[in-house]
Amino acid sequence: MNNNDLKKAYLQSYIPSINAAKRIEEEIEQLRLDKMMPSVIMDDMPHAHNKTDLSDYMAKLDELINKLIAARYKRIDLYAEIFADIEKMENETEREVLTYRYLRRYSWEKICVHMGYQWAQIHRIHANALKNFNPTGVYYQLMIENEESDKDDTQ
């Protein structure tokens, strides 16, 4: 993976952390709905009473809430780190493009409209921004270490 690809992967690493938190929130909501409105089996077959222990439910809910809290902290840490790395850049336009693309998750079209530039100009600015972007965060360092260890494993 070349240097620019590694920088893009680092900038894009924020997106999975957002998605993980959303997924866990949905699981919590579904667990709460299942508890409030249990499904009824209508097959004329005898079934044992499905008296689930409230403590099992609370334990599962607690586990999911703890996962959600951890995912949110990771997301916040990663956002803060990427934001700080972007803010260190000298060129304001390059900072804007990286912020809109990777932190706010704007489409290229929306960036063009928002900033008032043509598609080709935005891509030139983006290319220069990646060239001038010098991340120093912990997550980026971990990515570099993983990349180096992968190279060592394949040799």
Phi, psi and chi 1 to 4 in degrees:
 res  aa     phi    psi   chi1   chi2   chi3   chi4
   1 MET       -  127.6 -172.2 -179.8  -65.6      -
   2 ASN   -77.4  173.4   72.4   31.7      -      -
   3 ASN   -59.6  -44.7 -162.6   21.0      -      -
   4 ASN   -65.8  -37.5  -87.7   -2.3      -      -
   5 ASP   -64.8  -38.4  -71.4  -20.3      -      -
   6 LEU   -66.2  -40.6 -165.3   57.7      -      -
   7 LYS   -63.8  -42.6  -70.7  176.3 -176.6  179.6
   8 LYS   -62.7  -43.1  -78.2 -177.0 -168.9  176.6
   9 ALA   -61.2  -39.8      -      -      -      -
  10 TYR   -64.2  -47.5  169.4   63.6      -      -
  11 LEU   -63.7  -36.8  -70.9  164.1      -      -
  12 GLN   -79.4  -12.0  -68.7  168.2  -17.2      -
  13 SER   -65.6  -15.8   67.4      -      -      -
  14 TYR   -69.7  -33.8  176.9   63.2      -      -
  15 ILE   -62.3  -48.2  -65.0  167.4      -      -
  16 PRO   -61.4  -30.7  -23.9   32.5      -      -
  17 SER   -69.9  -33.4   65.9      -      -      -
  18 ILE   -65.8  -46.8  -68.3  171.5      -      -
  19 ASN   -64.1  -37.5  -64.7  -20.1      -      -
  20 ALA   -63.0  -44.5      -      -      -      -
  21 ALA   -64.1  -40.9      -      -      -      -
  22 LYS   -63.6  -42.4  -76.5 -178.4 -176.3  175.8
  23 ARG   -62.6  -43.3 -179.1 -176.7   46.0   76.8
  24 ILE   -66.1  -39.2  -65.5  168.0      -      -
  25 GLU   -60.1  -40.9  -73.9  172.0   -8.1      -
  26 GLU   -65.6  -39.2  -70.9  168.7   -0.9      -
  27 GLU   -63.4  -41.5  -73.4  178.8   36.1      -
  28 ILE   -62.6  -45.8  -70.6  169.5      -      -
  29 GLU   -61.6  -42.9 -175.8   61.6   27.2      -
  30 GLN   -64.9  -40.3 -172.8   61.1   48.3      -
  31 LEU   -61.7  -42.1 -175.5   63.3      -      -
  32 ARG   -65.2  -42.3  -72.7 -178.1  174.5  149.1
  33 LEU   -64.8  -42.5  -74.2  173.5      -      -
  34 ASP   -60.8  -36.2  -71.0  -11.9      -      -
  35 LYS   -73.3  -36.8 -170.8   61.9 -179.5  171.9
  36 MET   -75.5  -37.4  -73.2 -170.3  -45.1      -
  37 MET  -128.9   77.8  -66.0 -178.2 -100.6      -
  38 PRO   -64.1  145.4   18.5  -25.3      -      -
  39 SER   -74.2  149.9   59.9      -      -      -
  40 VAL  -107.9  132.0  177.3      -      -      -
  41 ILE   -93.2  120.6  -59.4  172.5      -      -
  42 MET  -114.4   74.1  -57.0  -72.3  -85.7      -
  43 ASP  -128.6   13.6   61.3    3.6      -      -
  44 ASP    59.9   14.6  -67.4  -29.0      -      -
  45 MET  -100.3  144.8  -62.3  -63.0  -65.9      -
  46 PRO   -69.3  138.3   21.0  -27.2      -      -
  47 HIS  -130.4  146.3  -64.3  -80.1      -      -
  48 ALA   -68.6  155.4      -      -      -      -
  49 HIS   -62.1  128.3  -69.5   11.3      -      -
  50 ASN   -93.7   64.8 -169.1   10.7      -      -
  51 LYS   -90.5   91.2  -67.5 -176.2  179.1  178.4
  52 THR   -78.9  142.9   56.2      -      -      -
  53 ASP   -70.5  132.4 -172.0   12.4      -      -
  54 LEU   -60.1  -31.8 -174.5   57.8      -      -
  55 SER   -67.4  -32.6   63.0      -      -      -
  56 ASP   -64.2  -44.1  -70.0  -17.2      -      -
  57 TYR   -61.5  -47.1  166.7   77.0      -      -
  58 MET   -64.6  -36.6  -68.4  -54.1  -66.3      -
  59 ALA   -65.1  -44.1      -      -      -      -
  60 LYS   -64.8  -43.2 -178.6   65.1  175.8  169.9
  61 LEU   -62.2  -44.2 -176.6   60.6      -      -
  62 ASP   -60.7  -42.0 -141.6   26.9      -      -
  63 GLU   -61.9  -45.0  177.6 -173.2  -25.8      -
  64 LEU   -66.0  -39.2  -76.4  172.3      -      -
  65 ILE   -64.4  -40.9  -70.9  171.1      -      -
  66 ASN   -64.1  -39.0  -72.9  -24.3      -      -
  67 LYS   -63.5  -41.8  -82.2 -175.2  179.6  179.6
  68 LEU   -63.2  -44.2  177.2   60.3      -      -
  69 ILE   -60.7  -45.3  -69.7  167.8      -      -
  70 ALA   -62.6  -42.7      -      -      -      -
  71 ALA   -64.3  -39.5      -      -      -      -
  72 ARG   -66.1  -41.7  -77.3 -179.6  175.4  166.6
  73 TYR   -62.5  -42.2  -82.9  124.8      -      -
  74 LYS   -62.3  -44.1  179.9 -179.6  178.6 -175.0
  75 ARG   -60.4  -44.2 -174.5 -176.0   77.6 -159.2
  76 ILE   -65.7  -44.2  -69.4  165.6      -      -
  77 ASP   -60.6  -45.9  -73.5  -13.1      -      -
  78 LEU   -65.1  -42.8 -168.7   51.7      -      -
  79 TYR   -59.5  -48.5  179.1   93.0      -      -
  80 ALA   -61.1  -40.1      -      -      -      -
  81 GLU   -67.3  -47.8 -174.8  174.8  -65.2      -
  82 ILE   -65.5  -42.1  -67.6  170.5      -      -
  83 PHE   -59.0  -45.2 -178.9   79.7      -      -
  84 ALA   -62.9  -40.9      -      -      -      -
  85 ASP   -65.0  -40.3  -77.0  -20.2      -      -
  86 ILE   -66.9  -42.3  -69.4  171.7      -      -
  87 GLU   -64.5  -20.4  -75.7  -60.4  -57.5      -
  88 LYS   -74.6  -13.0  -73.6 -172.5  -95.2 -179.3
  89 MET   -69.6  147.4  -63.2  178.0   66.5      -
  90 GLU   -77.9  -38.4  -69.9 -178.7   21.2      -
  91 ASN   -85.8  119.0 -174.0  -57.8      -      -
  92 GLU   -63.1  -40.4  175.5   63.0   29.3      -
  93 THR   -63.4  -42.2  -54.2      -      -      -
  94 GLU   -64.6  -40.1  -68.4  175.2    1.2      -
  95 ARG   -60.4  -43.6  -77.7 -163.4  -55.7 -102.3
  96 GLU   -61.2  -46.8  -84.4 -174.4  -85.1      -
  97 VAL   -60.7  -46.0  168.5      -      -      -
  98 LEU   -65.5  -39.6  -67.1 -177.2      -      -
  99 THR   -65.0  -48.3  -61.9      -      -      -
 100 TYR   -64.2  -40.3  -68.6  145.9      -      -
 101 ARG   -75.0  -45.1 -177.3   66.4 -177.7  164.8
 102 TYR  -102.5  -31.6  -62.7  104.7      -      -
 103 LEU   -94.7  -40.4  -65.5  178.3      -      -
 104 ARG   -92.5  -10.0  -65.3 -168.9 -175.4  166.8
 105 ARG    61.2   37.6  -60.5  169.3   59.1 -171.9
 106 TYR   -72.9  149.2  -75.7    8.8      -      -
 107 SER   -74.2  163.5   65.7      -      -      -
 108 TRP   -60.0  -39.3  -69.7  115.6      -      -
 109 GLU   -61.9  -43.4  -66.2   84.8    0.4      -
 110 LYS   -66.9  -36.3 -171.4  170.3 -178.7  177.8
 111 ILE   -63.5  -44.7  -65.1  170.3      -      -
 112 CYS   -57.3  -48.6  -68.5      -      -      -
 113 VAL   -65.6  -46.6  169.3      -      -      -
 114 HIS   -62.6  -39.9 -170.0   75.4      -      -
 115 MET   -93.7  -13.5  -65.7 -177.7   67.6      -
 116 GLY    77.4   30.7      -      -      -      -
 117 TYR  -116.5  158.4  -70.8  109.2      -      -
 118 GLN   -75.0  159.9  -63.5  -67.2  -40.1      -
 119 TRP   -52.7  -50.2  178.1  -81.9      -      -
 120 ALA   -62.8  -39.1      -      -      -      -
 121 GLN   -62.7  -43.9  -70.9  172.5  -63.0      -
 122 ILE   -61.0  -40.8  -71.2  -64.6      -      -
 123 HIS   -69.7  -33.5  -75.4  -81.0      -      -
 124 ARG   -67.2  -43.0  -84.9 -166.5  -62.4  -83.2
 125 ILE   -62.2  -43.1  -66.5  166.3      -      -
 126 HIS   -61.3  -44.7  179.6 -103.9      -      -
 127 ALA   -60.8  -44.1      -      -      -      -
 128 ASN   -65.9  -38.5  -75.5  -27.2      -      -
 129 ALA   -62.0  -43.5      -      -      -      -
 130 LEU   -64.0  -38.2  -73.3  176.5      -      -
 131 LYS   -64.3  -38.9 -172.5  171.9   61.6  174.3
 132 ASN   -88.7   -8.8  -64.4  -32.5      -      -
 133 PHE   -76.2  122.9 -176.5   58.7      -      -
 134 ASN  -124.3   81.8  -67.3  -49.6      -      -
 135 PRO   -68.2  143.3   20.5  -26.3      -      -
 136 THR  -129.4    3.1   58.6      -      -      -
 137 GLY   -68.7  164.6      -      -      -      -
 138 VAL   -61.1  -44.4  174.2      -      -      -
 139 TYR   -63.2  -37.9  -73.0  100.5      -      -
 140 TYR   -66.0  -41.8 -174.9   71.3      -      -
 141 GLN   -62.1  -38.9  -62.7  -53.2  -40.5      -
 142 LEU   -64.2  -38.6  -72.4  172.3      -      -
 143 MET   -64.0  -41.1  -71.6  178.4   72.9      -
 144 ILE   -63.1  -45.0  -69.5  172.5      -      -
 145 GLU   -61.4  -42.3  -70.7  170.7   13.9      -
 146 ASN   -64.0  -40.1  -72.8  -20.8      -      -
 147 GLU   -63.0  -43.6 -179.1   73.4   17.1      -
 148 GLU   -66.7  -39.6  -70.1  170.4   -3.0      -
 149 SER   -68.6  -33.4   70.2      -      -      -
 150 ASP   -65.2  -39.1  -72.5  -12.9      -      -
 151 LYS   -63.8  -43.5  -75.8 -179.4 -174.5  175.8
 152 ASP   -62.4  -37.0  -67.3  -18.0      -      -
 153 ASP   -68.6  -32.0  -69.9  -14.5      -      -
 154 THR   -86.0  -11.1   58.5      -      -      -
 155 GLN   -89.9      -  -68.6  178.6   -3.3      -
